[in-house]
Structures are given as C-alpha cells and as structure tokens.
Amino acid sequence: MTIKALVVDDEAPARAELRFLLDEVGGVEVIGEASNASEAFQLIKAIPYDVIFLDIDMPGLSGMQLAETLAALERSPAIVFVTAHGEHAVKAFEVAAADYLVKPVETERLRTAIGRLTPAPQEGVRVERIPVEKAGKKLLLQVDDIYYVMAKDDYSYLHTDGERYLSTISLAQLEKRLDVSGFFRVHRRYLVNLAKVREVVPMYGGTLLLTLRDREDTQIPVSRRRVPSLKKAIGL
C-alpha cells in the first residue's frame, strides 16, 4: 500500500529535493506540500496523511510545536523530522516521532525511515528507545534495559539493573508506547517488563508480588484488580 505523505519545509529547494528522493525510493506518494507549520496544520485537518516529513526550524510555529499540537488529534499521522540540526533528536523521541533525518538526507537512510512506516504507524509499533534524563544530561534509553517504571506525580522513573532515570513522559503514555514490548501495568504506580520477572508470589487478599531479576531482587506489588489480566498475560 502506498504511503500518503505531506512535505513541510520553508525552503522550496529542500521540498523539491525530498520529493525527488522519495520518488527514487518508492512506496510514498507526496500528495501535499506546505511552507510553514500553520499551513501544514490546515492541510492535515483536511486530508488523512499517513506521514509528514517535517522540518523543525521554520518561521513562526516550529516543526516541534506542530508535532506537539498534532499529538492531541484523534488520528495523527506519523512524523519524520527532516532537519539540518541533530540536537533536537531527543525531543523528537519525546513527541513519538517515527524517525529523525539530518540533511543532506541520504537515499538509504530515507529508505530505512520509510520501512518503519505503516498506514497506522502509531499503533502496534515497537519502540526501541525512550528519552530520559540523568545528571543533567538527556539520553536515549534502550527499552530492553528497562526493568520497571514507577510513576512520580506527572513524571516517571525508569529503572534498569542498578540505575534510575527520570522521564517527563507520564506512566499512562509510557504504558501505550511499551505495550507491544512486553510491559504490563501491574499497579497504578508501576509498569513492569514481564521479561525481567523472576518470581510471582501470591499474597494475602488475592494480590500478587513480583520479584525481578535485577541485582536488588526488586519486589513490585500487583493490585487486586490487575491480577486476572496479569495471570492471563504470563500464562498462570
């Protein structure tokens, strides 16, 4: 199935170059162009695009601000940022971008980005990395390294084996992103990587206690109402 695309860049030569590359790679039909984010937003509301190839630095509303606005739509197209700067990569992952390309775009790199897209790119796609913060630095944490996530107000703490990282993404949002990666919401405050569970212990009152495989043998409570669905998920 051909992917329907919108190209957004304030420079006409950049739009023309990207159209040329997309035509060379194949599988994508560019059915719209916009020279700024405001114009792009109006087109997106009128036409169901599958993907937007979006510049970040534009006059007026930036590409990143447009991406944050689109996140509130019932059906938002996938976003592939195409920019001359690499410093926005972590922020791009925070708004769940499908990919991040740095100009000048290479054909094979563009082919890889297109290969990650589907007509419904934000549903059922396995997330590989999550943007986090530690010691004042922004990092991209591999999902497979995460043992569990704990909610803290509007933030989340992602725990690996011996390390803890802060994320500005809420637990509810992380639950959606990590659903296909084997994570399970066991409690209103906890999201657990089921592949990291070593032991499941029945507790008084019909609850469960999970022991993880980390060096601290971390124990995570399972709320009573989540016990049936957890048992089904792990085959108990």
N, C-alpha and C positions, 0 to 999 in steps of 0.2 A: 504494500500500500504506500502511495506517495505521501510524503510528509509536507503539509502546507505551512509555508514559512512567511514571516514578516521580517524585513531587514530594517534596522533602525540605526542611523548614523547621521550626524550633522554634516558630514563631508560626502558629497556626491561621488567623487572618485573611489572612496572607500566602499560605498554601497555597490558600485559597479564592479569592483574587484571581487567582492564577496559573492556577488551573483555569478560571476564568471567561474569562480572556484566551485560553487555549489552545483553549477551545471556540469562541470567537469567530473565531480564526484558522483553525481546522480542520486536519485531517490528523494530529492527535495524539489518542490515546486514553489518558487518565490511568487506569491500572489499579492504582495504588498510591500511598499516602502514608506518610510517616514523619516523626516529630517530632524525631528525632535521628539521628546518623550510625551508631550501633551498631544501631539498629532497621533502618535502611536497608540495612546490610550483610547482615543476615539475610534480608531480602526479596530482595536482589539474588542471593544464593546459591540462592534457591528458584525465582525466576522470571526468564526471559530478557528483561529490558527492553532496548529499543533505546536509550533515552536517560534520563538522570537530570537533572532540574532541581534543582540543589543549592545551598543556602545555605552560606556559608562560616563565619560566626560563630555557633556553636551551643554550648550547654553540653556539656562532656565532649569527645569526639572532634570535631575541627573538620571542616568540609567538605573542606578542603585535605588533611587527613590521610586522610580516607576515599578521596579521589581517588588518593593515592599507594598506598594499600592495594589498590585495585581494579586498578591497573596490573599487579599480579602475577598476576591471574586469567587463565586461558586465553582467555576471551572476556569482555572488559569492555565495558559499554555506553558510549555516548558521554556526555560530561559537559558540561552547560551550567550554568555558575555563575550564580546569581541572588543578588546581594548589594547591601547599601546602601552599600558602600565600593568605591572604584575603585582603591585602592592595591595590590590583590592581582593585578592583570591580568597582570603579567609572570610571576609564579609560576604563574598558571593556564595560560599557554602552555607552561611547563616540564613540566607534567603532561599536556600534549597535550589540553587542553580544546577542545571543538568551538566554544565561544563563551563570552562573558562579558557578562552583562547587569547593569546597575545599576538598582536600584529608585529610584523607581517605574518599572516596565517599560512602555514604550510599545508599542502594538499592532504598528506597522510594524517596530519593531526586533525584536520577538519573531518576526514573520513571516520576517524575514531569517535569524534563527538557525535556525528550523525548515527553511528552504530549504537549509541546509547539511548537513542530516542525511539519512542513508540507513539502511536496516536493518543495514548493516555499515559504520558511519561511520568506523572507524579503518583501513579498508583501501582503498587507491586514492584517497584524498582529497589534493588538492594543498595543501600547507602554504604559506602566504603569508609568514609571519614566524617568526623564530627568536629566542628570548630570549638576550641576550648581556650581557656586562659590559665596560666600558671606563672607566678613570679613576675607579673607584668608583661609577659610575652603571650602573643596569640599563636596557637598551634593547631595542627590538624591531627586529631587522634584516630588511630585505626580502630574501627568498630570491633574487630575480633579481639582487641586487647582489653575491652571493657568487661568487667565482671558484673557490676551493677551500677544503677543510677539512683541517687537519693534527692528528693525534692527539698528545697530550702527557700521558702517564700516564693518569689517569682523566678528563682534561679534553679539550677540543678548542679549537683556534684557528681562527676563521673569517676568511678573508682576502678583502677587497674590493680595489678598484683603489687601492692605496696605504695601506690601513688594516687593522689586525688587531684582532679582538675575541675575548674569552675566553667560552667556554660551558662550563657544568657538565654538559652532555649529552655522553655518550660518542660516539665516532665510529660505533660499531655502531648506536646508537639514531638518530643523525642519518642514517645510511645508509637506515634503514627509512622515516624521515619524508620524506626527499628523493628517494626512488626515482622517484616519478612526476613529479618536477620536472626530470628530465634530468641528475641527478647519478649518477656512476659510481665505484665503489670500485676504484681502479686499483692500490692497494698497501695493505698492512696499516696504513700510517700516513696514507694520503691518499684523500680523496674529492673528485672534480673535477666542476665544472659543465661538461658537454661543450659547451654553447653558447659557452663562453669559450675553447675550444681553437682556436688559430690554425694549429698545425703538428704533425704526427706524424712523428717521425724514428725509423727502425729502428736498433737498437743491437746491438753485439756480444753474442752469446749468446742471441739471439731475444727480447730485451726491446725496449721502446719508450720514447721520451722525448717528453713532450708539452710544447709551448710555448704559453703562454697569451697572451691579447690585452691583458694589463694593461700599464701603463707600464714595468714592470720586465722584461717578457718572461720571466716566471717559468717555470722548467722543472720538470716533475713526472715522476718515474720510474714506469714501469708494470712491475709484477712479471711474470715469465715466465708464471706460471700464469693470470694475468688477461688476457694478450694476446689469446687466441682470442675470449673473450666481448666484449672491448672492440672488436675489429675488427668483430664482428657488430653491435654497438650503433651504430657510426658508419658502417657500410656499406663497410668495406675488404675 
